[in-house]
């Protein structure tokens, strides 16, 4: 168990480093790329891989945002606004040092807070295990998606469509086939892998990404460290904001970074704002750890990437909840995984930031080709398990077209509902039966 946890933490860190550097990739796309590998892991291996992936993506994503001015995900926007502006003033290295140290402090402080609540988790989650409370959490997540959407009608249509598509195939509640039309392939349901690629990755491949030029050598200087410690209170401010915002379903890290950014600017509105930058990055890393709590202890995902992770666990018949964690002693491996990934994160994003920047610049002509190749190989591997090559690629074509058509809308609600269709149906049906 220890070997699996450590090895997969390191592998997750390697994947997270690349995911953070590639503009627009994000955790969900990264999980899709490594899907064939994840389905071969045990439960603690999957968890530790994700922890390494999530933590390193936040660290190296700051390098891309600061030097290139390109957000990896929507939670990187504050880093682009403040960090890239500082980079244009020749303070890019100062910004990298600040975000790295803020992320480390946020990670360690958040971990200590989570550990301090450990004695109370059993009582808290015995209540939250109840189906009606899980239904409330999932309903809240769906409402947040709707409220935060700019086009609410489109979001409703996408979520309903995703629910219907997720039901295709055998329905375990009715014991019948839904919209299978006597097709052998449709009876097995619509495969997750080509849907995620079609909706998320295909539109991304059509985007034009602008890369910057090589930068001068970075020197780890004491002035950059002093600048951070003069403003360290903003790191703690962001950590506290991220700790509470991280529990808000669907928009946890986005809410955390933007709120921490706005609060810091309220106290000091200078342009560009170094204090707002470290506050936002601390909040981001705090929130990413806190979002793991409902997943690990309740088996309830509150982000798109966690929904993807849970679907992999369900596929492998893993039952993730508080009892499973305690009985197997996973909590210790999770703590070690967090500490290892945070330590690697600060090393990679700070002293090695120049080399990461140059590596991405040199490979800018080929990285989309590398993504296409990796996904094609992964598709063949997944399809090989069932021998449904034609069906998988047909689904990829169909959902690739759908993804391109809806590229201007937020596709995350669609992905979230599609991945959680079975859980949503089971929780809501059981809740309804209990009420009746």
C-alpha positions in Angstrom: 0.0 0.0 0.0 2.8 2.4 0.9 4.7 1.7 -2.3 1.5 2.2 -4.4 0.8 5.5 -2.6 4.3 6.9 -3.1 4.9 5.7 -6.6 1.5 7.0 -7.8 2.0 10.3 -6.0 5.2 10.8 -8.0 3.5 9.8 -11.2 0.7 12.1 -10.5 3.2 14.9 -9.9 4.8 14.2 -13.3 1.4 14.3 -15.0 0.4 17.4 -13.1 3.5 19.2 -14.1 2.7 18.8 -17.8 -1.0 19.5 -17.3 -0.3 22.8 -15.5 2.2 23.9 -18.2 -0.1 23.1 -21.2 -2.5 26.1 -21.5 -6.1 25.0 -21.3 -5.5 21.4 -20.3 -6.8 21.3 -16.8 -7.3 18.4 -14.4 -10.3 16.9 -16.3 -8.5 16.6 -19.6 -5.4 15.3 -17.8 -7.4 12.5 -16.3 -8.8 11.6 -19.7 -5.3 11.4 -21.1 -4.2 8.9 -18.3 -7.5 7.1 -18.1 -6.1 3.7 -19.3 -3.4 3.9 -16.6 -5.8 4.9 -13.8 -8.2 2.0 -14.4 -5.3 -0.4 -13.6 -4.6 1.1 -10.1 -5.9 0.2 -6.7 -8.0 2.7 -4.7 -5.2 4.4 -2.8 -3.1 4.5 -6.0 -5.9 6.4 -7.7 -6.3 8.8 -4.8 -2.6 9.6 -4.5 -2.2 10.0 -8.2 -5.0 12.5 -8.2 -3.5 14.4 -5.2 -0.1 14.7 -7.0 -1.8 15.7 -10.3 -4.0 18.3 -8.7 -1.3 19.9 -6.5 1.4 20.1 -9.2 -1.0 21.4 -11.8 -1.7 24.3 -9.5 2.0 25.0 -9.0 3.1 24.8 -12.7 -0.1 26.4 -13.9 1.2 29.6 -12.3 4.3 29.5 -14.5 2.1 29.4 -17.7 -0.2 32.1 -16.4 2.6 34.4 -15.3 5.0 34.1 -18.2 2.5 33.4 -21.1 -0.6 35.2 -19.8 -2.7 32.2 -20.6 -5.0 30.7 -18.0 -5.0 26.9 -17.7 -8.5 26.9 -16.2 -10.9 29.5 -15.0 -9.4 29.5 -11.5 -6.1 30.8 -13.1 -7.6 34.1 -14.3 -6.5 36.2 -11.2 -3.0 34.8 -11.7 -3.0 36.0 -15.3 -4.4 39.4 -14.4 -1.8 40.2 -11.8 1.1 37.8 -12.5 1.4 38.4 -16.2 1.3 42.2 -15.6 4.2 41.8 -13.1 6.1 39.7 -15.6 5.8 42.5 -18.2 7.5 44.7 -15.7 10.4 42.3 -15.3 9.1 40.9 -12.0 8.1 37.5 -13.3 10.5 35.7 -11.1 9.3 37.6 -8.0 5.8 36.6 -8.9 6.8 32.9 -9.3 8.6 32.9 -5.9 5.5 34.5 -4.3 3.0 32.1 -5.7 5.2 29.1 -4.9 5.7 30.1 -1.2 2.0 31.1 -0.9 1.0 27.7 -2.3 3.2 25.8 0.2 2.0 27.7 3.2 -1.6 27.3 2.0 -1.2 23.6 1.5 0.5 22.9 4.9 -1.8 25.2 6.8 -4.9 23.7 5.2 -3.7 20.2 5.9 -3.2 21.1 9.6 -6.7 22.5 9.7 -8.1 19.3 8.2 -6.2 17.1 10.6 -7.4 19.2 13.6 -11.0 18.4 12.6 -10.1 14.7 12.3 -11.6 13.6 15.7 -15.0 15.0 14.7 -15.2 13.5 11.2 -16.9 10.3 12.4 -19.8 12.1 14.1 -20.1 14.7 11.3 -20.2 12.2 8.4 -22.4 9.6 10.2 -25.1 12.3 9.7 -24.0 13.3 6.2 -24.0 9.6 5.1 -27.8 9.8 5.1 -29.2 9.8 1.6 -31.3 12.9 2.1 -28.2 15.0 2.9 -26.3 13.6 -0.1 -29.3 14.6 -2.2 -29.1 18.1 -0.8 -25.4 18.4 -1.6 -25.9 17.2 -5.1 -28.9 19.5 -5.6 -26.8 22.4 -4.3 -24.1 21.6 -6.8 -26.5 21.5 -9.7 -28.0 24.8 -8.6 -24.6 26.4 -8.3 -23.9 25.4 -11.9 -27.2 27.0 -13.0 -26.8 30.2 -10.9 -23.2 30.8 -12.1 -24.0 30.2 -15.7 -24.3 33.2 -18.1 -26.8 31.3 -20.3 -29.1 29.5 -17.9 -31.4 28.0 -20.6 -28.4 26.5 -22.4 -27.1 25.1 -19.1 -30.5 23.5 -18.3 -30.6 21.9 -21.8 -27.1 20.6 -21.5 -27.7 19.0 -18.1 -31.0 17.4 -19.2 -29.3 16.1 -22.3 -26.4 14.7 -20.3 -28.8 13.0 -17.9 -30.6 11.3 -20.8 -27.4 10.2 -22.5 -26.1 8.9 -19.2 -29.1 6.7 -18.9 -28.7 5.0 -22.3 -28.1 1.3 -21.8 -29.2 -1.1 -19.0 -31.1 0.6 -16.2 -30.4 -1.2 -12.9 -33.5 0.4 -11.2 -36.0 -0.8 -13.8 -34.2 -3.9 -15.0 -34.8 -2.7 -18.6 -32.8 -1.1 -21.4 -33.2 2.6 -22.0 -33.0 4.0 -25.6 -30.9 1.0 -26.7 -33.0 0.3 -29.8 -31.9 -3.4 -29.7 -28.3 -2.3 -30.5 -25.7 -4.5 -28.9 -23.4 -1.5 -28.5 -26.0 0.9 -27.1 -27.0 -1.7 -24.6 -23.6 -1.3 -23.0 -24.3 2.4 -22.6 -22.4 5.4 -24.0 -18.7 5.1 -23.1 -17.3 7.9 -21.0 -13.9 8.2 -22.7 -15.0 9.4 -26.2 -17.6 11.7 -24.7 -15.1 13.5 -22.5 -12.6 13.8 -25.4 -15.3 15.0 -27.8 -16.8 17.6 -25.5 -13.6 19.0 -23.9 -10.6 18.2 -26.0 -11.8 18.5 -29.6 -12.8 22.2 -29.1 -9.5 22.9 -27.4 -7.6 21.6 -30.4 -9.1 24.2 -32.5 -8.0 27.0 -30.2 -4.9 29.1 -31.1 -2.5 29.3 -28.2 0.0 32.1 -28.2 3.4 31.3 -26.6 6.0 33.8 -25.4 9.7 34.0 -26.0 12.5 32.6 -24.0 13.3 34.4 -20.8 16.6 35.3 -19.2 18.1 33.2 -16.5 16.2 33.2 -13.2 18.3 33.6 -10.0 16.9 32.6 -6.7 17.5 35.9 -4.9 16.8 37.0 -1.3 14.8 40.0 -2.4 12.0 37.9 -3.9 11.8 36.0 -0.7 11.8 39.1 1.4 9.0 40.6 -0.7 6.9 37.5 0.0 7.4 37.5 3.7 6.6 41.3 3.9 3.2 40.4 2.5 2.7 36.9 4.0 -0.5 37.9 5.8 -2.2 37.9 2.3 -1.2 34.3 1.9 -3.0 33.4 5.2 -5.9 35.5 4.1 -6.2 33.5 0.8 -5.8 30.3 2.7 -8.7 31.0 5.0 -10.9 32.1 2.1 -10.0 28.9 0.1 -10.7 26.7 3.1 -14.3 27.7 3.2 -14.9 28.2 -0.5 -13.5 24.8 -1.3 -16.6 23.2 0.1 -18.9 25.0 -2.3 -19.8 22.4 -5.0 -19.0 23.0 -8.7 -17.3 26.4 -8.3 -15.0 25.7 -5.3 -11.6 26.8 -6.7 -13.1 29.4 -9.1 -15.0 31.0 -6.2 -12.0 30.8 -3.9 -9.4 32.4 -6.2 -11.7 35.2 -7.4 -13.0 36.0 -3.9 -9.4 36.1 -2.5 -8.3 38.3 -5.3 -11.2 40.7 -4.8 -10.7 40.9 -1.0 -7.0 41.5 -1.3 -7.6 44.3 -3.8 -10.1 45.8 -1.4 -7.3 46.3 1.2 -4.7 47.4 -1.4 -5.7 48.4 -5.0 -2.3 48.9 -6.5 -1.7 47.9 -10.1 -0.4 45.2 -10.8 -1.2 43.8 -7.4 1.4 41.3 -5.9 -0.7 41.0 -2.8 -3.8 40.0 -4.7 -1.7 37.5 -6.6 -0.4 35.5 -3.6 -3.8 35.7 -1.9 -5.5 34.2 -5.0 -2.9 31.4 -5.4 -3.0 30.5 -1.7 -6.8 30.3 -1.9 -6.6 28.1 -5.0 -4.3 25.6 -3.3 -6.2 25.6 -0.1 -9.5 25.0 -2.0 -8.1 22.1 -4.1 -7.3 20.2 -0.9 -10.6 21.0 0.8 -12.6 19.7 -2.2 -11.1 16.3 -1.5 -13.0 16.1 1.8 -16.5 15.3 0.4 -15.0 12.9 -2.2 -12.8 10.9 0.2 -15.2 10.8 3.2 -18.6 10.7 1.5 -17.9 9.5 -2.0 -19.5 12.7 -3.3 -17.6 14.7 -6.0 -18.1 18.5 -6.1 -15.9 19.2 -9.2 -15.8 17.9 -12.7 -12.4 16.2 -12.3 -13.6 14.5 -9.1 -16.7 13.3 -10.9 -14.4 11.7 -13.5 -12.3 10.2 -10.7 -15.4 8.7 -9.0 -16.5 7.2 -12.3 -13.2 5.4 -12.6 -13.6 4.1 -9.0 -17.1 2.9 -9.8 -15.8 1.1 -12.9 -13.3 -0.7 -10.8 -16.0 -1.4 -8.1 -14.2 0.6 -5.4 -16.3 1.9 -2.6 -14.9 5.2 -1.4 -16.2 6.6 2.0 -15.1 7.4 5.5 -15.3 3.8 6.7 -13.1 2.5 3.8 -10.5 5.2 4.5 -10.3 4.5 8.3 -10.3 0.7 8.0 -7.5 0.6 5.6 -5.4 3.5 7.2 -5.6 5.5 4.0 -5.6 8.8 5.9 -1.9 8.5 6.6 -1.0 7.8 3.0 -3.1 10.7 1.9 -1.3 13.1 4.3 2.1 11.9 3.1 0.9 12.2 -0.5 -0.1 15.8 0.1 3.2 16.7 1.7 5.3 15.0 -1.0 3.4 16.7 -3.8 3.6 20.2 -2.1 7.4 19.8 -1.6 7.9 18.8 -5.3 5.6 21.6 -6.4 7.6 24.3 -4.9 10.9 22.9 -6.3 9.5 22.5 -9.8 7.6 25.8 -10.0 10.4 27.9 -8.4 14.0 26.9 -9.2 13.0 25.1 -12.4 10.5 27.6 -13.7 12.9 29.0 -16.4 13.6 25.5 -17.8 9.9 24.6 -17.7 9.1 27.9 -19.6 11.8 27.2 -22.2 10.7 23.5 -22.7 7.2 24.6 -23.4 8.3 27.3 -25.8 10.6 24.8 -27.7 7.8 22.2 -28.1 5.0 24.7 -29.0 4.7 23.4 -32.5 4.2 19.8 -31.5 2.3 19.7 -28.2 -1.1 19.5 -29.9 0.1 16.6 -32.0 1.4 14.9 -28.8 -2.0 15.3 -27.2 -3.8 13.9 -30.2 -1.4 10.9 -30.4 -1.7 10.2 -26.7 -5.5 10.3 -26.8 -5.7 8.1 -29.9 -3.5 5.5 -28.3 -5.6 5.7 -25.1 -8.8 5.3 -27.2 -7.5 2.2 -28.8 -6.5 0.7 -25.5 -9.9 1.4 -23.9 -11.8 0.1 -27.0 -9.7 -3.0 -27.0 -11.2 -4.2 -23.7 -14.6 -4.6 -25.3 -13.6 -4.9 -28.9 -16.0 -1.9 -29.7 -13.5 0.0 -31.9 -16.1 1.2 -34.4 -18.6 2.2 -31.7 -16.0 4.2 -29.7 -14.7 6.1 -32.7 -18.3 6.7 -33.9 -19.1 8.2 -30.4 -15.9 10.3 -30.7 -17.0 11.8 -34.0 -20.6 12.5 -32.8 -19.5 14.1 -29.5 -16.6 15.9 -31.1 -19.2 17.6 -33.4 -21.4 18.3 -30.4 -18.4 19.7 -28.5 -17.5 22.0 -31.3 -21.0 23.3 -31.6 -21.3 24.1 -27.9 -17.7 25.4 -27.6 -19.0 28.8 -26.6 -20.9 27.5 -23.7 -19.7 26.1 -20.4 -19.5 22.3 -21.0 -18.7 21.4 -17.4 -22.4 21.0 -16.3 -22.9 18.5 -19.1 -19.8 16.5 -18.1 -20.7 16.7 -14.4 -24.2 15.3 -14.9 -23.1 12.7 -17.5 -20.5 11.3 -15.2 -22.8 11.2 -12.2 -26.0 10.1 -13.8 -26.1 6.8 -11.9 -25.3 8.4 -8.6 -27.8 11.2 -9.1 -30.6 8.8 -10.0 -29.9 6.4 -7.1 -29.7 9.2 -4.5 -32.8 11.0 -5.7 -34.9 7.9 -6.1 -33.9 6.6 -2.6 -34.6 10.1 -1.2 -38.0 10.1 -2.8 -38.9 6.6 -1.5 -37.9 7.6 2.0 -40.1 10.7 1.9 -43.0 8.8 0.4 
